[in-house]
Amino acid sequence: MTENPTPLVPDDAELARLEALAVDVAAEAARFVVDRRAVELEVTTKSSDVDIVTVMDSRSQELIARRLREARPQDAFFGEEDAAAPEAPSDSGPGEGRLTWVVDPIDGTVNYLYGYPQYAVSVALVEGDPTVPGRWRPIVGAVADAVAGVVHHARLGGGAHTRRADGTETGLAVSEATDLATSLVATGFGYDAAKRRRQALALAEIVSHIRDIRRGGSAALDLCHVAAGRVDGYYEMGINPWDMAAGWLVVTEAGGTLTGAQGEPPSTDCVIAAGPGVYAELAALVDGVVDIVREGTPRA
């Protein structure tokens, strides 16, 4: 992270309380979207016919915003859906000099629509302005795997863990892979048809250099799979702050590295995450193809 704003990070005891709040709120919202799925699946579109939003995206975000504002009225709130808590004050948006909750009420909405069991609720607390790459970082994060009923979570300096429905906890650690050629890598694709085609061209350049590719449909869960060592790395061009905020911290607290392309801060342009044994090799590979997605031109 470059040009970091004046630190606002609470002490570890307060961070632990905030982490517990994020876990509880994410878990509650995840139960809510699973329990209500069968009765509230009204769908509209956003940026394209395949970029959808359900009634439950909005209702989940309203629930999360209400819970967080009850507990932390002094914090800003930045959610994926425009329908975030109508009672929000006009100055509650993200910015420098404040802590901001960054929320994805359902990450993997298409999966949710189809009943494909890879969708999550992501809740993170960040320092700085999450709308400006390089000007923010997550300090608390929770990703609730809705169907599995577990929550992957972390706080700055506290390690990464998975909490099961029975309350038991397991520590997370990234893979010990050291050879990209035998590594499993996750990725995702955008909703714009032209950009998706360019992403496929980039993937065609990458896939021959790795063991195999996985495309789950939830960036937040992909990042948690890196943290758990289920995949060795992950890259994607086109995700947003709410997709990455909580998973970013879970990865780094599990011992991994997460950046953008060419060593820049993570952004909508590109996110690369992996364990230390393959991060540099994966980053170099992605750096070599990122312009295909940016400009639609093949690598020379």
N, C-alpha and C positions, 0 to 999 in steps of 0.2 A: 504494500500500500504506500502510495506516495503522498507527500504534503498532508500528513495526518493532522486533522484539527485538534484543538486543545482536548486532552484526554478527559473523558467523562465516565470512565469505567468504574463501577462500584467496587468495593472490596470483595474478597472471595465469599464471605458469609452472605452478603447481599446478592452476589451473583448466583450463589446456590439457591437462594429463595426465588430469584427470577427464573432460573432454570426449572425449578419445580413448577412454577406458574405456567411456563411455556409447555411443559409436559402435560400438565393437567388440562389446559385449554385445548391443546392439539388432540389429546385423547378424547375429550368430550365431543369436539367437533367431528372427529372421525366416527365415533359411535353414532352420532346424529345423522351423518350422510349415509351410513350403511343402513341404519334402521328405517330411514325415510325414502330410500331409493325406489322402492317398488311403487310408491304412491305419488312421488313428485319428480317426474322426469321431463317436464316441459322444457323444450329446447329452443334457443334462438342462436343466431350467428353473430360473430364479431368481425374479424378482419377478412374472412372469406367464408365460403359455404362449408368448409371443413373445419373452421375454427369456431367451435361451439361454446355456448355457456348454458348451463341448466339453471332452473330455479334454485336448486340446491347449492350451487356455487354462491349465489347471492345470500341465501339464508344461512349458509355456513359462515360466510364472512361477517354477517350481522351478529351472529352468536359470538364469534371470536372477538370482534370489536367491542361488544357489550361487556364481555368478561374482562378483557384487558383494561378497558376504561374504568370499570368498577374498581379494579385493583390498582391501576397506575394512571390516574387521570392526567398526570403531568407529562406523560410521554406522547410523542406523535404517533400517527398510525398511517401505514402505507400498504394498502391491499390491492390485489389484482383487479377486483371487481369495482366498478364505479358506484355500486350500491352500498358501499361500506357505510355502516352506522349513520343513519340520517341525522342523529343528534350531535354529530361531530362538530366542534367549533370551527370557524372558518380558518383559524390560524394553526390547525392541528396537523398540517402536512409536514413531510420530512424536510430537513434542512440542517445546516451547520449548527453546532451548539446545543444539540438536543439528542436524546435517545429516541429511536423510532422502532416500533414494531412493524416488521415486514412480513406479510402474510399471503400465502396461497391457500385459499379455502378448499379447493380440490385440485391437486396437481395430478393431471392425467384424466381430464374431463371426458375425453373420447373413450378411454377405458371404462370410466364410470358409466357412461351411457350404454355401452355394450355389455356391462357386467364382467368385463375382463379384470381379473383381480390384481391389478397393478395401479393403484391410485392412492394418494396420500394427502394429508393436511400438513402444511409446513408453517411453523411459527418461529420467527427469529426476532431478537432484539439487537439492534445495530447501533454503532457509534458513527456519527457523521451523516452525510447526505447520500442515501442509497440511490438517488437518481443520477449521481455523477461518478463514473468509474474512477477508482483510485482515491476517492474521498470518504470511503466508509469501510467498515469491517464488522462482521457479526461478533457479538460477545456472549450470546446465549442462543441456542437453537434446539428445536424439537421437530422431528418428522414422524408423524403417526402413520404407519402402514395400516390403512383402514381395514382391509380384509384380514390381514394376519393378526390384527389386534395387538401390535407391539409399537413402541415408540423409541426411535433412535434419538439420542439427545446428547448435548454437550454444553459446557460453559468454558469460557476462556481460561486456560490453565488447569482445567479439571478433568481432562480426559474425555473419551467418548464411550457411551454405554447404550445398551438396549434394555428397556424395561418391558417385561412381559405383563400380560393381563393379571397374573397373580401377584405382581409387585416385585418379583425377583429381577435382579439386574445381572447383565453380562457385559464385560468390557469389550470394546471393539479395537481391532488392530488391522491396519492395511496389510495386503499381501506382501510376501517376501520375494516375489518374482524378481529376477534379474535379467531376463532375456525377453525382449519384446516379441521375438518371433514365436515364442510359446506362451504368450500372454493373451488373456481374454479381455476384450475392450468393449465398453458400452458406448452408445451414441444415441442421438435422436434427430428428428427432422422437423422443419417448420411447416407452417400451414399454407404459405404461398407456393403455388405450383412451380413457378419458375425457380424460386430459391430451392425448393425441394429437389428439383432436377440437378442443380449445381451441387447440392449436398451429396447427392448420389454419385456424381462424378468424383468428388473429393474422396468419398468412401472407397470407390474403385481403386484409387491410388493407394489407399491405406491398407485395404484388407489383405493384400498379398504379403504384408510385412508383419502380420500378427497371427495368432492361433485362430481366432474367430471373432465375430462381432455379435453383440447383443443389443436389441432395441426394445426396451421395456415400455416406453411411453410416459414415464414420469421422471423428470430430471432429478427431483428431490430424492426419489428412491434409488436412482442410478448412483448418485453420490454416496448414499448410505451403503450401497452394495460395494463401492470402492472401500469405504471405511471398514466394512466387515470382512474384506478380502474375498468376497464372492466374485468380483471381477478385479482385474489387475489395474485397469485404468478406464478413463472416461474422457470424451471430448464432445463438444457440441457448439455449433455456431447458431445463435439466435435465441438463447434463453434470456429471461428477465431477472431482475433482482429478487423477486418473490420466489422464482423457481430455485435459485441457488443459495439464498442467504443461510438457511438453517443447515442444509447439506454441506455447504462450504466449511462451516465450523466443525461439523461432525467428522469430515475428512481430515482436516488439519489436526484436530485433537486425537484422532486415531493414528497419527504419525505420517499422514500423507501430505502432498503438496498440491496446491490449487492456484493456478494463474490464468491469465489470458494468453493470447498468441504473442510470440516474440518477447516473452517475459513481462508483458504489460499486465496491469491489474485485470482481474476477471471482469467481463462486461458482456453486453448483448452480442458483441462481435464474436467472442470466443471464450470458452472455458475449457481448461485442460486439468485433469486431476489424476493422480496415480500415487502409488507407493514409491519410496525413494529409489528402489532398484531399477525401475523402468521409466520414471518420470522424464528424465532428460531425453531419453530416446524417443518416447512418445511425443514429447513437446516438439522435438526437432522434426518429426514426421508430420505433425499437424501444421507446424509453421510452414512447411513446404507446400501445403495444399490450401491454406486458408484463403489465398487470393482467388482460387477457383470459385469459392462461395461468395466472396466479396464482389467479384467482377465478372464471373462466368467465363474466365479465361483459363485454359489448361496451363499446367506448369511447364516451363521451358525445358 
